């Protein structure tokens, strides 16, 4: 009985996200309320208090790791964006005058490549700053956001440095680093296909105003520390498995220390005050969503996923897993499949890697990139994103189908 109630509450939480624009309740508030309520019910009337306490501690540890990482990454980006550093980078990469249609393949390739070497959250924050700096109409920004989410997730699935699920599959011995290179071609092709499908409406030429924003020595130092932190996160995690959040917090602490010894304009905010520019609604939304997913995992509601491999062949089941990941976090999905000890050939494991990594793009709530886009890009909500699910499904299907020919 309790499990049925908890599943209904989880469904209600997802429904509240979908209907946010109609019920006028912020998604951070509804998910946090229902997520905490689910765990309180599990603690008070659940069958095994000790097991619930252990599961909750594990869930909170995962959430705290994500929160601290986001805290550091968002502070970096808030500072660089406020001082025009990211906008300056965009202007260096883009020509001053170009067809608006050419912007879509640029965003697709930029997001795909960047997310292959950097985590999806940092890539999303940088891409958000890029989209906002272009100052395009809301409808165009929505399309760019949808394309960016798909490209970020596609690039992240192609290398172990880009997505935690790919790293999990690699660590389990199912695929090798060289094997993963086979995903790059199909993934990039799918991104460019989606860019082509989203081009209608992008008319005329994009005229970028070359605004010269003088950068202080401190601004340049922060940018260097940010880039170095990303690269160090990549290298040190591969070599000695230091958690990315620890490296990012260290990088942020370097900025705080540097500000103590460098003369800055008196009118400037203290560097630590940029923490206040973080959108905490985003962090609270993540907290609520991950509490709900952790609860579903604890009551065994995710175990039914592995039954797909009994009912269908692996290539069909993998595709369906990708579709399911649009509604359920892909980390517990991946863990459930890996723990089931399935015996599949390499091609099917590559298909699973792509599917579980990219399938979350089909809905706005299916990936961290989508959630961040909803929080930061004007006009991007569950419904506005849903309008492009048919195009996303086509691109996802083509990318997955190309992998089947490897």
C-alpha positions in Angstrom: 0.0 0.0 0.0 2.8 2.4 1.0 4.7 1.7 -2.3 1.5 2.6 -4.3 1.1 5.9 -2.4 4.8 6.8 -2.9 4.6 6.1 -6.7 1.5 8.2 -6.9 3.3 11.1 -5.1 6.2 10.7 -7.5 3.8 10.9 -10.5 2.1 13.9 -8.9 5.5 15.6 -8.7 6.2 15.0 -12.4 2.7 16.2 -13.2 3.3 19.4 -11.2 6.4 20.1 -13.3 4.5 19.6 -16.5 1.6 21.9 -15.4 3.8 24.5 -13.8 2.7 27.3 -16.2 -1.0 26.4 -15.4 -0.9 25.9 -11.7 1.6 28.7 -11.0 3.5 26.7 -8.5 7.3 26.9 -9.0 8.7 23.4 -9.9 11.4 23.8 -7.2 8.7 24.2 -4.5 6.5 21.3 -5.7 9.3 18.8 -6.2 11.0 19.7 -2.9 7.6 19.4 -1.0 6.7 16.0 -2.5 10.3 14.7 -2.4 10.7 15.3 1.3 7.2 14.1 2.0 7.9 10.7 0.3 11.0 10.1 2.5 9.2 11.2 5.7 6.5 8.6 4.9 9.1 6.0 4.1 10.8 6.7 7.5 7.6 6.8 9.6 5.6 3.9 8.2 8.1 2.0 6.1 8.9 -1.7 6.9 12.7 -1.3 7.5 13.8 1.9 9.3 17.5 0.9 9.3 17.5 0.2 5.5 15.7 3.5 4.9 18.2 5.4 6.9 21.1 3.9 5.0 19.4 4.5 1.6 18.6 8.1 2.6 22.2 8.8 3.6 23.5 7.5 0.3 20.9 9.6 -1.6 21.8 12.7 0.4 25.5 12.1 -0.3 24.9 11.9 -4.0 22.8 15.1 -3.9 25.4 16.9 -1.8 28.1 16.1 -4.3 26.0 17.5 -7.1 25.0 20.6 -5.1 28.6 21.4 -4.2 29.8 20.9 -7.8 27.0 23.1 -9.1 27.7 25.7 -6.4 31.4 26.0 -7.6 30.7 25.8 -11.4 27.8 28.3 -11.2 29.9 30.8 -9.2 32.7 30.6 -11.8 30.2 31.1 -14.7 28.3 33.9 -12.8 31.5 35.9 -12.4 32.8 35.4 -16.0 29.4 36.1 -17.5 29.0 39.3 -15.4 32.3 40.6 -16.6 31.7 39.8 -20.3 34.3 37.1 -20.6 32.0 34.4 -22.1 30.5 36.9 -24.5 34.0 37.9 -25.6 34.8 34.2 -26.2 31.6 33.9 -28.4 32.6 36.9 -30.4 36.1 35.4 -31.1 34.5 32.1 -32.2 31.8 33.5 -34.4 32.2 35.8 -37.4 30.8 39.3 -37.1 28.2 38.6 -39.8 26.8 35.2 -40.6 23.5 33.6 -41.6 21.3 32.8 -38.6 20.8 29.3 -39.9 24.6 28.7 -39.6 24.3 29.3 -35.8 22.5 26.0 -35.2 25.3 23.7 -36.5 27.8 25.9 -34.7 26.0 25.4 -31.3 25.6 21.7 -32.0 29.2 21.1 -32.7 30.4 23.4 -29.9 28.2 21.7 -27.3 29.0 18.2 -28.5 32.8 18.7 -28.5 32.9 20.7 -25.2 30.7 18.2 -23.3 32.9 15.3 -24.5 35.8 16.6 -22.5 33.9 18.4 -19.7 31.0 17.4 -17.5 27.5 18.2 -18.8 26.6 20.7 -16.1 29.6 23.0 -16.7 29.0 22.7 -20.5 25.4 23.6 -20.0 26.2 26.7 -18.0 28.7 27.9 -20.6 26.2 27.2 -23.4 23.5 29.1 -21.5 25.8 32.1 -21.3 26.5 31.7 -25.1 22.8 31.6 -26.0 21.9 34.6 -23.7 24.8 36.7 -25.2 23.3 36.4 -28.7 20.1 38.3 -27.6 17.9 36.5 -30.1 14.0 36.3 -29.9 12.6 33.9 -27.3 11.5 31.3 -29.8 14.9 31.1 -31.3 16.5 30.8 -27.9 14.1 27.9 -27.1 15.2 26.1 -30.3 18.9 26.7 -29.5 18.3 25.4 -25.9 16.7 22.2 -27.2 19.5 21.7 -29.7 22.1 22.4 -27.0 20.6 19.8 -24.5 20.6 17.1 -27.2 24.1 17.9 -28.3 25.5 18.2 -24.7 24.0 14.8 -23.8 25.3 13.3 -27.1 28.8 14.5 -26.6 28.8 13.4 -23.0 27.9 9.9 -23.9 30.8 9.5 -26.3 33.6 9.7 -23.7 34.0 8.7 -20.1 35.0 12.2 -19.2 31.6 13.6 -20.4 28.9 11.6 -18.6 28.8 9.6 -15.4 26.8 6.8 -17.0 29.4 6.3 -19.7 32.0 6.1 -16.9 29.9 3.6 -15.0 29.6 1.3 -18.1 33.4 1.7 -18.8 34.3 0.8 -15.2 32.1 -2.3 -15.4 34.3 -3.6 -18.2 31.4 -3.5 -20.8 33.2 -1.1 -23.2 36.7 0.3 -23.7 37.8 3.8 -24.4 38.6 2.9 -27.9 35.2 1.3 -28.4 33.5 4.5 -27.3 35.0 6.4 -30.2 32.5 4.6 -32.4 29.7 6.6 -30.8 31.2 10.0 -31.9 30.2 9.7 -35.6 26.6 8.7 -35.1 26.1 11.1 -32.2 27.5 14.1 -34.1 25.4 13.1 -37.2 22.3 13.1 -35.1 23.1 16.5 -33.6 23.6 18.0 -37.1 20.4 16.4 -38.3 18.5 18.0 -35.4 20.1 21.3 -36.2 18.8 21.0 -39.8 15.3 20.2 -38.6 15.2 23.2 -36.3 16.4 25.7 -38.9 13.0 26.9 -40.1 12.4 30.3 -38.5 16.0 31.3 -38.5 16.0 33.9 -41.2 18.3 36.7 -42.2 21.8 37.3 -40.9 23.2 37.5 -37.4 25.0 40.8 -36.8 27.2 40.6 -33.8 28.1 43.9 -32.2 31.8 43.9 -31.4 31.6 45.4 -28.0 35.1 45.8 -26.5 34.9 44.7 -22.9 38.2 45.4 -21.2 39.3 42.5 -19.0 41.3 43.2 -15.9 44.2 41.0 -14.9 42.0 39.5 -12.2 39.2 38.6 -14.8 41.8 36.9 -16.9 43.2 35.0 -13.9 39.7 33.8 -13.0 39.2 32.6 -16.6 42.5 30.8 -16.5 41.7 29.1 -13.2 38.3 28.0 -14.5 39.8 26.4 -17.7 42.6 24.9 -15.6 40.1 23.5 -13.2 38.1 21.8 -16.0 41.3 20.3 -17.5 42.6 19.2 -14.1 39.2 17.6 -13.3 39.5 15.6 -16.5 43.1 14.5 -15.9 43.1 13.9 -12.2 39.9 12.0 -12.2 41.2 9.6 -14.8 44.5 9.1 -13.1 43.8 9.0 -9.4 39.9 9.3 -9.3 39.7 12.5 -7.3 36.0 13.5 -7.2 35.3 16.4 -9.7 33.5 18.5 -7.0 36.7 18.5 -4.9 38.8 19.8 -7.8 36.1 22.5 -8.6 35.9 23.6 -4.9 39.7 23.8 -4.8 39.6 26.0 -8.0 37.0 28.3 -6.5 39.0 28.6 -3.3 42.0 29.7 -5.4 39.9 32.5 -6.8 38.8 33.5 -3.3 42.4 33.5 -2.1 43.6 35.4 -5.2 41.0 38.1 -4.6 42.6 38.7 -1.2 46.0 39.6 -2.6 45.0 41.3 -5.9 43.9 45.0 -6.0 40.4 45.3 -7.5 38.2 48.2 -8.2 36.5 49.4 -5.0 33.1 49.5 -6.8 33.3 45.8 -7.6 31.5 43.3 -5.6 33.6 41.1 -3.3 34.3 37.9 -5.2 32.5 35.8 -2.6 29.3 37.8 -3.2 28.9 36.3 -6.6 27.6 33.2 -4.8 24.4 35.2 -4.3 24.0 35.4 -8.1 23.5 31.6 -8.3 19.9 30.7 -9.0 19.1 28.6 -6.0 15.7 27.6 -7.5 17.8 25.4 -9.8 19.6 23.7 -6.9 16.3 23.2 -4.9 14.7 21.7 -8.0 17.6 19.2 -8.3 17.2 18.4 -4.6 13.5 17.6 -5.0 14.0 15.5 -8.2 16.8 13.5 -6.8 15.0 12.8 -3.6 12.1 11.4 -5.6 14.3 9.3 -7.8 16.2 8.0 -4.8 12.9 7.0 -3.1 11.8 5.1 -6.3 15.1 3.3 -6.3 14.7 2.4 -2.6 11.2 0.9 -2.9 12.4 -1.1 -5.9 10.2 0.7 -8.5 13.2 0.8 -10.9 13.9 -2.9 -10.8 11.1 -3.5 -13.3 13.3 -1.8 -16.0 15.4 -4.9 -16.4 12.4 -7.0 -17.4 12.5 -5.2 -20.7 15.4 -7.4 -21.7 13.2 -10.5 -21.1 10.4 -9.2 -23.1 12.4 -7.7 -26.0 15.7 -8.2 -27.9 18.6 -6.2 -26.5 18.6 -3.6 -29.3 14.9 -2.8 -28.8 15.2 -2.9 -25.0 18.1 -0.5 -25.1 16.1 1.9 -27.2 13.2 1.7 -24.8 15.6 2.3 -21.9 16.6 5.6 -23.6 13.0 6.6 -23.8 12.5 5.8 -20.1 15.5 7.9 -19.2 13.6 10.9 -20.4 11.5 10.5 -17.2 13.8 8.8 -14.7 17.4 9.7 -13.9 19.8 7.7 -16.0 22.2 6.9 -13.2 19.9 4.5 -11.3 18.7 3.2 -14.7 22.3 2.4 -15.7 23.0 0.9 -12.2 19.9 -1.3 -12.5 21.0 -2.7 -15.9 24.6 -3.2 -14.9 23.6 -5.1 -11.7 21.4 -7.4 -13.6 24.5 -9.0 -15.2 23.1 -9.0 -18.7 25.2 -10.7 -21.4 25.2 -8.6 -24.5 27.7 -8.1 -27.4 29.8 -5.0 -27.6 27.5 -3.4 -30.2 24.5 -3.6 -27.9 26.5 -2.2 -25.0 27.5 0.7 -27.2 23.8 1.1 -28.1 22.9 1.1 -24.4 25.6 3.7 -23.7 24.3 6.0 -26.3 20.6 5.4 -25.5 20.8 5.9 -21.7 23.1 9.0 -22.2 21.0 10.7 -24.9 17.5 9.5 -24.3 17.1 12.0 -21.4 17.1 14.7 -24.1 13.6 13.8 -25.2 12.0 15.6 -22.3 13.1 18.7 -20.4 13.2 16.9 -17.1 15.2 13.9 -18.5 18.7 15.3 -17.9 20.6 17.8 -15.9 21.2 19.9 -19.0 17.4 20.1 -19.7 16.7 21.0 -16.1 19.3 23.8 -16.1 18.0 25.1 -19.5 14.5 25.3 -18.0 15.8 27.3 -15.1 18.0 29.7 -17.0 16.6 30.3 -20.6 13.5 32.5 -20.8 10.6 30.6 -22.4 12.0 27.1 -21.9 9.5 25.0 -19.9 8.2 21.5 -20.0 5.5 22.3 -22.6 7.6 24.5 -24.8 10.3 21.9 -24.8 7.8 19.1 -25.5 6.9 20.8 -28.8 10.2 19.6 -30.2 10.1 16.1 -28.9 9.1 14.7 -32.4 12.3 16.2 -33.9 14.3 15.0 -30.9 12.9 11.5 -31.3 13.9 11.4 -34.9 17.4 12.6 -34.2 17.8 10.2 -31.3 16.5 7.3 -33.4 18.8 8.0 -36.3 21.8 8.2 -34.0 20.9 4.9 -32.3 20.2 3.3 -35.6 23.6 4.3 -37.0 25.3 2.5 -34.0 23.5 -0.7 -35.0 25.6 -0.7 -38.2 28.9 -0.6 -36.3 
